[in-house]
Amino acid sequence: MSRSINYDDLVYPSSTFYRTSPYRLGVFGITILAILIMVILVYLTVQYLKTIKNTCVSAPDTPQNVIAGYLNRNEFGVSWDRVGGADSFIVYIGETPNFDINESVVQAKTINLRANIANLVDGRTYYIVVSAINDCGTSSLSSSITYIFVES
């Protein structure tokens, strides 16, 4: 016994074929599909925003207003103003004016706007510069300051 095809079932959406078709989504199916598409779009947007956040524009600004002061026996502090775009800082301390930072006697890395420097020699003159760092690179060195460490 063969079943004949009623062409009206294939053409008209109100037909029995349309109502019983496994490909018919209906309101519930369309809602689920829309939610799935929105979830995928949100996920892709978040991933894109993460890449933008991790993309830097330029190295940070140069640290300004570097100062040094006595803290206690064998230790002094160095501080500077807030720097735009900086994630961390390196304090370089040398024993000669215009020293090469690769030959500094102390290098202190910090995420703060100050660093405490210890194990110094009483009566010695130190020269201090600071640089700021972010994912794009390192800033220019700050102006050098001179500090004579004298234990009180």
C-alpha angles and dihedrals in degrees: 000000000000125000117229119225116244104212090203087067090059097045106041121062092212091062125111091251093058094046093052099037116125088219094062108109102186124188094303093050094047090049091052091047091050091050091049092051091049092050090051092049092049091049092050091047092052091049090050093049090051090057091049092050092052092049112092126201104209145340114284125270120271116271113253137199097025112187134176131203142175115266106172143311109335095355140091134176131232122200138172142179124281113279125215114241096007124139097177143352139225121212113205119197124190137174098225131055114263091012121182107254089224087064097045117138092220132027115183121184118201142161091212130083090249140045131199114222120201141179096051130157117250113246095013122130116233129194117211134198130169132206129192123223137202136155091282096055146272128317126234114277118269120245110285119253127196123226127181109205112219119172110226 
